[in-house]
Structure formats: structure tokens, C-alpha cells
Amino acid sequence: MDMKWTTWKVAGAALALTGSVAAVAAVAHASSSGSAESVKAALADRLPKTEISAIDCDKIEGVCEVQARQNLFYIDHSARYLIIGRVYDMETKQDLTAARLLEMNPDMLIGGGSAEEAGPAPEQRADASRKGPAPDVRIDPAALAALPANGAISMGQGGRTLTVFSDFRCGYCKRLHETLETLNVKVIERPISVLGTRPISEAVICAADKRRAVIAAYDGGSISTAGTCDTSGLDANEAFARKHGFTGTPVIVREDGAVVHGYRPREFLESWLKEKVL
């Protein structure tokens, strides 16, 4: 009788232990499943001062994208490791973080990350005081004209000329390009790599038909190049942009040096072009 009772106690203990292990495993599985709800619950406990706007665990494999107002950061599916920084897609050569920030706020200037550095909350950013130069509203036309020709693509015709600093993964740059095609104006497009698109800019500059390559670049299509070429003009574009505080795209420069930051509709551009050049 005692032996039988002992056997039942051992069996019961084993069953209880098995149940506990299963329960722990279930909790661990739920924690690592990376559902937006579980991640949000963990962040509410670990980052109580951060106001979470949205969580997407399906966009990028292995991590969840977390939007905290105008900030963006990432966390692993177990909600243990917080990642502050940029995510680049090596296949499409696209800065996914910068593209997402622009989607969240089309009017922001995208340079080091956004108008606010990408991170969980202002009180948790060590580099919150870091600022870029104030963007210029007028530049020296002679300095603009001195930029090398091998960093530019010339398109269109007209009595007036606009220089556009652009990025081929910038949706507003594409819209501006399409708008300027409808105006009687000569456009000199100077690519700068804001969204991690330097390889695309190099392909356009080295293409035999640069105008066709620009269209393909904005459409995300393939670009036929004539081989390697001198791309030092792109370095000059980016140095010029940094010097004058062009941390976002597009930037439109009139031939007298007047500068407009960001996309503008046709009506504005027509009026702006008619202004007297100093």
C-alpha cells in the first residue's frame, strides 16, 4: 500500500513538473512570438515614459518597428533588446528608416535621422543636443555654377534654370521631377545620397542615356550603365549640400541662388520662376 501511494506521488510530481515546464515553454513562446500586443505590453513596463504610437512586427524580419510619436526605433520579438539606429535593405539599397520617417512626416528634413533623432524618447537620447547647420535660403550662384558637370544631369529647355538636389528614393523628389517636366524650364538635377542611394546615383551618372536612367531610378527599375566612370561630381554635390545645410530632399535652387527646401506644386513654381532674378 505504501509502495503504491509513493508511486502515485512520484507520478503526480512528474506530471506537475511536466505541466510547469509546458507552462514555462508556453510563456517563452508567447514572449518570443513578437506580436505587437506582447511587445507593446513589455515596452509599457520597460519604457513607461515613452508614448508608443504604433508597432509593426511584420515589416522587417526578426524585429518590430516601433513608432513613438515622430521617433522610430526597433526591438527584437522578445522585447528584450532595443535597437536605435538605421535599418538598410542591402538588396534594394534603401534606407528603410529614413523612408519610414519621411512617410510619417513628409515635411521633415531627413539628415541624421529626422527632425528628432530616431529613438525611444527625448529623455533617453544621449545626443539630443546635436544639431546640423541651419539650411541656407540663398547661396552664391557662382559657387553653384562651379560644381562639376559630372555630378549633374541636365533635362528640359527654357529661359530659366533650376538646380535640384535630389535623392532617387525620395517620393517628393519624384513628384517634383514630374512637375518640372511640365514647365518650360531647364533642370539640372544633382543627386545626393540622403536615403542610402549612392549606388543608384552612380549608376545614373555612368549611364549612356542619363535622362532615361533618371526615370528608371525614380521608378525603381534597372539602369543600364556604360561601365565605370568618374563619379567625383557626386562627392562634390554632397559636400556642397552639407556646407549649405541641405539635409533633406528635394532642394530647389534658382539661378540667382534663391533656395526652396522641399516639394512645391506647379502653381508655386510658376510664380517663383517669374520673380525677378537679382
Secondary structure as UniProt FT lines:
FT   HELIX           2..32
FT   HELIX           36..46
FT   TURN            48..49
FT   STRAND          54..56
FT   TURN            61..62
FT   STRAND          63..68
FT   TURN            69..70
FT   STRAND          71..76
FT   TURN            77..78
FT   STRAND          82..83
FT   STRAND          88..89
FT   TURN            90..93
FT   STRAND          94..95
FT   HELIX           96..104
FT   TURN            106..107
FT   HELIX           122..124
FT   TURN            126..129
FT   HELIX           141..145
FT   HELIX           149..151
FT   STRAND          153..155
FT   STRAND          161..166
FT   TURN            168..169
FT   HELIX           171..180
FT   TURN            181..182
FT   STRAND          186..191
FT   HELIX           198..205
FT   HELIX           210..219
FT   HELIX           232..243
FT   TURN            244..245
FT   STRAND          251..254
FT   TURN            255..256
FT   STRAND          258..261
FT   HELIX           266..274
//
